[in-house]
Amino acid sequence: MMKIALSAETTIDLTPELIEKYQIHIVPFQVTLGERTDEDGKITPQEIFDFVAKYNILPRTSAINEYAYEVHFSKLKKDYDAIIHISLGGKISSSVQNAKNVAAGMKDVFVIDSESLSTGIALLAIYASMLISEGKMTAAQIAAKVEARKSKVQASFVVNTIEYLYKGGRCTSFQRFGANLLRLKPEIIVKEGKLIPGKKFIGRNSAVVRDYCKDILEEFDSPDLTVGFVTHSHASPDMIDEAKKALYERGFKVIYETVAGATITSHCGPKTLGILYINDGEKKQVKNKKKEKPVKPAKKK
């Protein structure tokens, strides 16, 4: 049986326990805070929040270069026959192209552009891990299955503060002014690998999360209920509870809570929260309205 390694980057935003459970080999992004450059995972989200608050600039995140991928893949090839690597979306980072360049010179290394980020990548990795553990397919067949499913990943977030989007050049000063004036909290949806604006919410954090989850579950109404994610950047307990409740009530069998790593946090800021799942299950059954009793015809006199 072919021995297949599953690989991803730190932008997968999984806990060490889940990385071990699904047997994912991780290659790290680099994050720079002023004069300090370190691996995503060694720099914490709180350090990023403190840095931005102090210097009023965002950290710098660096794409993983070809040399790092070559070292990573070569190490795995010593113990595995093939590698499936699921990367951060190519329209978000150039890392995936660097990985593909390295893979082109190696045998049985399959690089997949997730067209997603964070636990949107993790959903595909979990799917790949399950197929690998079944031992019924080659690496090429599994990679093709993952490629075919990636367009079904529902990845979205509601952002608590627009400051990080503004500093990252993802919104104008006019949009920033309006959002701050009205205390709007924008939704960001990942579509075809791009980050696009969704609805704008207003209100208390927990109420915003409740409304956001309701809208997402109604719009993307065919979830695979096997697993769903609540992923956040240090959201408050009441926000997390609202998101978990929404997924639980929709019928998700497994709900994982994860905290976004340094790379993702650098671009979204504190208290960002998203629900993520694969949207290729059955549609939600709409309960039939009560049928009105037919009006009996009047008796003829």
C-alpha positions in Angstrom: 0.0 0.0 0.0 1.3 3.5 -0.9 2.5 5.4 2.1 1.1 9.0 1.7 2.1 12.1 3.7 -0.4 14.9 4.2 1.1 18.4 4.3 0.0 22.0 4.9 1.2 25.3 6.2 0.7 27.0 9.5 -2.1 29.0 8.0 -4.3 25.9 8.4 -4.9 27.2 12.0 -5.3 23.9 13.7 -4.4 23.0 17.3 -1.4 20.7 17.9 -3.8 18.0 19.0 -5.8 18.2 15.7 -2.6 18.3 13.6 -1.5 15.0 15.3 -5.0 13.4 15.1 -5.2 14.0 11.3 -1.4 13.4 10.8 -0.6 16.6 9.0 3.0 17.7 8.5 3.4 21.5 8.8 5.7 24.0 7.2 5.7 27.4 8.8 5.1 30.9 7.5 7.4 33.7 8.8 6.1 36.8 10.6 8.1 39.9 11.2 7.4 42.3 14.1 9.8 45.2 13.7 13.3 43.7 13.9 12.1 40.3 15.0 11.3 37.6 12.5 10.0 34.2 13.7 7.8 31.3 12.7 4.0 31.5 12.7 3.3 29.6 15.9 6.2 31.0 17.8 4.8 34.5 17.5 1.4 34.7 19.3 -1.7 36.6 18.3 -1.4 38.7 21.5 2.1 39.8 20.5 0.6 41.0 17.2 -2.2 42.9 18.9 0.4 44.6 21.2 2.7 45.4 18.3 -0.1 47.0 16.2 -1.4 49.0 19.2 2.1 50.3 20.0 3.5 51.1 16.5 0.2 51.5 14.5 1.5 49.3 11.7 0.8 45.7 10.7 3.4 42.9 11.0 4.9 41.6 7.8 4.1 38.1 6.7 6.4 36.4 4.2 5.5 33.8 1.6 7.2 30.4 2.1 10.1 30.3 -0.4 11.1 27.4 -2.7 14.1 26.4 -0.5 11.8 25.9 2.5 9.4 23.7 0.5 12.3 21.7 -0.9 13.7 21.0 2.5 10.2 20.1 3.8 9.2 17.8 0.9 12.6 16.1 0.8 12.4 15.3 4.4 9.0 13.7 4.0 10.0 11.7 0.9 12.5 9.8 3.1 9.6 8.2 4.9 6.7 8.4 2.4 6.1 7.3 -1.2 4.0 10.4 -2.0 3.0 13.8 -0.6 -0.3 15.7 -0.8 0.3 19.3 0.1 -2.7 21.7 0.6 -1.7 25.3 0.4 -3.0 28.7 1.4 -5.0 30.2 -1.6 -2.9 31.4 -4.5 -4.8 34.6 -4.8 -3.9 35.4 -1.2 -0.2 34.3 -1.2 2.4 33.3 -3.7 3.5 30.4 -1.5 1.4 27.8 -3.5 3.3 28.7 -6.7 6.6 28.2 -4.9 5.4 24.8 -3.7 4.3 23.8 -7.2 7.6 24.8 -8.6 9.4 22.5 -6.2 6.9 19.7 -6.7 7.4 19.8 -10.5 10.9 18.5 -9.9 9.9 15.7 -7.6 8.0 12.4 -8.1 4.6 11.9 -6.6 4.3 15.3 -4.9 0.8 16.8 -5.4 0.2 20.5 -4.5 -3.3 21.7 -4.2 -4.3 25.4 -4.2 -7.0 25.4 -1.5 -8.4 28.7 -2.8 -9.1 29.3 0.9 -7.5 30.1 4.2 -7.4 29.1 7.8 -9.6 26.2 8.7 -11.1 26.3 5.2 -7.8 24.6 4.4 -8.2 22.3 7.4 -11.6 21.0 6.1 -9.9 19.8 2.9 -7.0 18.4 4.9 -9.4 16.4 7.1 -11.1 15.1 4.0 -7.8 14.0 2.6 -6.7 12.5 5.8 -9.8 10.3 5.9 -9.2 9.1 2.4 -5.6 8.3 3.1 -6.5 6.3 6.2 -8.9 4.2 4.2 -6.0 3.1 2.1 -8.1 2.5 -1.1 -6.7 5.2 -3.4 -3.4 6.4 -4.8 -2.1 9.9 -3.9 -3.1 11.1 -7.4 -6.7 9.9 -6.9 -7.0 11.5 -3.5 -5.5 14.8 -4.8 -8.1 14.7 -7.5 -10.9 14.2 -5.0 -9.7 17.1 -2.9 -9.4 19.3 -6.0 -13.0 18.5 -6.9 -14.3 19.4 -3.5 -12.5 22.6 -2.8 -15.1 24.9 -4.4 -17.6 23.7 -1.9 -15.7 25.0 1.2 -17.7 27.8 2.9 -15.1 30.1 4.6 -16.3 33.4 6.0 -15.7 35.7 8.9 -17.1 38.7 10.7 -14.5 41.3 11.5 -14.7 43.2 14.8 -12.5 46.1 13.9 -11.9 47.5 10.4 -8.5 49.0 11.4 -6.5 45.9 10.3 -8.2 45.8 6.9 -7.5 49.5 6.5 -3.9 49.2 7.4 -3.5 46.3 5.0 -5.0 48.3 2.1 -8.2 46.2 1.9 -10.5 49.2 2.5 -10.4 52.9 1.8 -10.2 55.7 4.4 -13.8 56.6 3.5 -15.0 53.1 4.2 -13.0 53.1 7.4 -14.6 56.4 8.5 -18.1 55.2 7.7 -17.6 51.8 9.5 -16.2 53.5 12.6 -18.9 56.2 12.6 -21.7 53.6 12.4 -19.9 50.9 14.4 -20.3 48.5 11.5 -18.7 45.0 11.6 -18.1 43.7 8.1 -18.4 40.2 6.9 -15.6 38.8 4.7 -16.4 35.8 2.4 -13.8 33.7 0.6 -15.0 33.1 -2.9 -12.9 31.5 -5.7 -9.8 32.3 -3.7 -10.6 36.0 -3.2 -11.6 37.9 -0.1 -14.8 39.7 -0.9 -17.0 41.9 1.3 -20.3 40.5 2.5 -22.9 42.0 4.7 -22.4 44.6 7.4 -23.6 44.1 10.9 -24.2 46.4 13.8 -24.8 45.7 17.5 -23.3 43.9 20.4 -20.6 41.3 19.5 -22.7 38.3 20.5 -25.8 39.6 18.6 -23.6 40.2 15.5 -22.3 36.7 15.6 -25.8 35.3 16.0 -27.0 37.3 12.9 -23.9 36.4 10.9 -24.2 32.6 11.6 -27.9 32.7 10.8 -27.3 34.4 7.4 -24.4 32.1 6.5 -26.3 28.9 7.3 -29.3 30.2 5.3 -27.2 31.2 2.3 -24.9 28.1 2.3 -27.7 25.7 3.2 -26.2 22.3 2.2 -23.6 21.7 4.8 -21.8 18.4 5.2 -22.6 18.0 8.9 -19.6 15.7 9.6 -17.4 18.6 10.9 -17.7 22.4 11.3 -15.2 24.9 12.6 -15.5 28.0 14.8 -12.3 29.8 14.2 -11.5 33.2 15.9 -8.8 35.6 16.9 -9.4 35.7 20.7 -13.1 36.3 20.4 -15.1 36.7 23.7 -16.7 33.6 25.3 -20.2 34.8 24.5 -19.3 35.2 20.8 -17.8 31.7 20.6 -20.9 30.3 22.4 -23.2 31.9 19.9 -21.3 30.4 17.0 -21.1 26.9 18.5 -24.8 27.0 19.3 -25.7 27.9 15.7 -23.6 24.9 14.4 -25.0 22.6 17.1 -28.6 23.5 16.3 -28.0 23.0 12.6 -26.9 19.4 13.4 -23.1 19.4 13.0 -21.7 16.1 14.5 -18.3 17.5 15.4 -17.6 21.2 16.1 -14.0 22.2 16.5 -13.0 25.6 18.0 -9.6 26.9 16.9 -7.7 30.2 17.3 -6.2 31.8 14.2 -2.4 31.8 14.1 -0.1 34.8 13.6 -0.3 35.0 9.8 -4.1 35.1 9.6 -4.4 37.3 12.7 -2.0 39.9 11.2 -4.7 40.7 8.6 -7.9 40.4 10.5 -7.3 41.8 14.0 -8.7 40.8 17.3 -12.2 39.3 17.9 -12.7 38.2 14.3 -14.8 35.1 14.2 -15.9 32.7 11.5 -17.8 29.5 11.0 -16.4 27.2 8.3 -17.7 24.0 6.7 -18.0 22.1 3.4 -21.2 23.0 1.7 -22.0 19.9 -0.3 -24.4 18.0 2.0 -28.2 17.9 2.0 -30.2 21.1 2.0 -32.0 22.0 5.1 -35.5 20.7 5.2 -38.0 23.4 5.4 -40.9 22.5 7.6 -44.2 22.5 5.8 -46.7 25.2 7.0 -49.8 23.9 8.7 -52.4 23.2 6.1 -55.5 25.2 6.5 -58.7 23.2 6.9 -60.7 23.3 3.7 -63.8 25.4 4.0 -66.9 23.2 3.8 -69.4 24.2 1.2 -72.6 25.6 2.5 -75.5 23.2 2.6 -78.1 23.7 0.0 -81.4 24.8 1.5 
